[in-house]
Structures are given as structure tokens and as C-alpha cells.
Amino acid sequence: MTLILGIDPGSRKCGYGLVSASGNNLQYVASGVIRVETLEFPDRLQAIFANLCDVIREFGPDEAAVEEVFVGKSMSSALKLGHARGVAMVACSSHQLPIHEYAARKVKQALVGTGVADKSQMQQMIKTMLKLSALPKEDAADALCVAVCHAHTRHTLIRLAGVRHGRRGRMRSLP
């Protein structure tokens, strides 16, 4: 069983979600949103770091998955997002967590089947997949989606590592 911490970084709100994965079996553990919009920017970064470190100490995840930066509205917003993402990654690396990065498009594709799914589709899908009683908050849902994307990717890579190509390109199991 592997405990995966998914992070949806943001300079005003940072979502996190924890999923336990064993093969194809996924189980919701926890999720939340670190809200820092009322603080000055340097204090926001410190609060994100401190809160993520608290989450890591409390739950002891085995791996982390972080959404990559995308340039949306403006370059200034992308830079701030990059700072928040960097702080999240340092929180993980300071606790020796392996970090895996996923583009938002790949996360959407892994969960909904299309890289252009909207936030409500993602919330609904994560609610269904993890058998949640209610829709998680948007940023928490995004973080759970990143964790589930990593769980699926990890499971596929493990399965492929146990298979090799035989003659004529056919796949066969390793002895």
C-alpha cells in the first residue's frame, strides 16, 4: 500500500489530497485547502511551506505528486504560482519524499479521458472514483486528482516493468 500526497499549488490557495493506492484500488485518506490570500506574498509562501510540512508529518506519505505550472492569465501570475509550487516541492523534499510532476492536461486526461475537462467534471469524477459522500472543494479536488493520476501512472509503470518484449514484438511476462 502506497500513500500518495497530491498537491495543487497556488499562491492564494494550495490544495492537498492524500490517497492510499494498492494496485488499482484507491482509498481516500484526507484532503484540504491551505488558504493564505490575506497574507503578504512572502508570508503566504512561508505559510504554505509550514502547513504542507504539518500535513506530511501527520500522515507520512510515501510519495508526492505536484501539478506543473501553466501560463494562464499573465506572466506575473505564473511566476507567483511557480514560487508557491517551489515551496511545496521544498516541503516534500525536506521530508525525503520522491516528487513526481504532472501537467494539468495529463491529469485531466488520466481521470476524465480528455485534457480539456472543466473543474466541475474533475470534482464529480474524483467524488465517484473515491466514493466520497460530497464534492470536495475545488482545490482539494484538483490535488486528489493529481494523486490519483500518479497512482494510475505508477501502477501502469510497475505492470510494464514486469513485462518484456519477446520475438516479433510480442509481450511476455518476466520469469
N, C-alpha and C positions, 0 to 999 in steps of 0.2 A: 504494500500500500504506500503510495506517494502523496504527500501533502503539498499542493501547489498554491503559491501566492500569486494572484493576478493583480496587476496594478494598471489603473487608467490614470496617468499623471495629468495634473492640471495645476496652474499657478493660483487658482482660486478655490478649486475643489479637487481633491485627489481621491479616486475610488480605489477600494481594495476588496478582494474577494478570495476566499480560501475554499479549495475543492480537494477532496480526497479521491484519488484515482487508483483503481486496481484493474488493469486491463481496460475493457470497455465500460466498466462500472464506475460511475461518478456519484459522489455524495457531497451535498452542500455542507460546509462547516461553519462559515461565518462571512459577513461582508459589512461594509460600511463606507462612509464618506468622511474624509478629513476636510472640514470647512475652515478656510483661512482668509476669506475675502475681506474681512475687516482689518487685517493686519497690514503693516507696511511690507513691501516686497521682500527685503532680507529676512524679516521676521516670519513671513509665510514659508520661506524655504526652510528655516530652522524648525518651524512647527511641523511641516511635512516630514522632515527627517526624524524628529523626535517621536512623532506618532507612529510612523512606519516601524521604527525600531521597537516601540512598545508592542505592536502587533506581532512582529517577528519573535520577540521574547515570549509573548503569551502563547502563541500557537506552535512555534517551532517548525515552520515549513521546511521541506526538503529542497525545493527549487522555487525560483521566481520567474514570472513571465511579465514583460513590460511592453506596452504598446509603443510603437515608434512615433516620432514626431512627424507631423504633416503640416505643410504650409497652407493655411486656410485663408483667414481674413486678411492678415497683414504679417509682414516680416517681424515686426515688434512682438506680436502675439506668439509667433513661432519661437522666437528667442526666449521669451518668458517660459513657454511650455518646455523648451529644451533645458532650461535651468531646473525646473521642477522635476523633469524626467531624470536629469543627472543626480539630483538629490535623492530621488527614490532608488536609483541604481547604487549609489554610495551606501544607503541604508542597508540594502541587500548584501552588497559585497563586504561591508564591515561585519556582517554576521556569517560570512563564508558561504552564502547561497549562490549556487550556479544561476546565472541570469540568461534568459532567452528572450529575444526580441521579435515582435510580430507587427507587421504593417496592419493598419486598421482594415484595409481591403481583404487581407488574408484571414483575419479574424471573422469578418462578416461572411466570407466565402465558406469558412470551415463550419460555421453554425447555421447559416440560413441557405447557403448554396449560391448566393450571389454577392459580389463585392460591393454592391450599391444598396444594401438593405438599410432602412432607416432605424432610428433608435427604438421606436416602439416595436418594430419587428424583432429586434435583438432582445428587448426586455421580455417579450412574450415567449420567444424561443428558449431563453435561459430559464424562465419560470417553468416551462414544460419539461425541459431536459433534466432539471434538478428537482423536479416535483415540489416546487415551492408553493405555499398557500396564497401568496400575494406577489404582485410585481415588485421586484427590488427597485430602489431608487436608481435613476439613470446612470450615474457614475459608478455605483456599486455593481449594477448590471453589466456595464462595459468591462469592469475589472473581472467579474466572474466569467464573462465571455472570453477574455484573454486567457484566463486559467484553463478553461475548457478547450480552447484552441490548442494550447500547449499539451494538454493531456492527450488529445487526439493525435497530434503530431508525434509526441513521444511514443505512444502506443504503436503507431504505424512504423516508426523507425526501429523499434525493438523487434517487431514482427519481421521486418525486412532484413534485419541483421541475422536472423535465423534461417534465411533462405539464400541460396546462391544459384547462379545460372549453370545449367548443365549443357550438354551438347545441343546444338541448334537453338540456343537461347531459351530453352525451357527451364522453368524454375523448379528446384527441388530442395527439400529440407536438408540441413546440415546433419551429418551423422552424430 
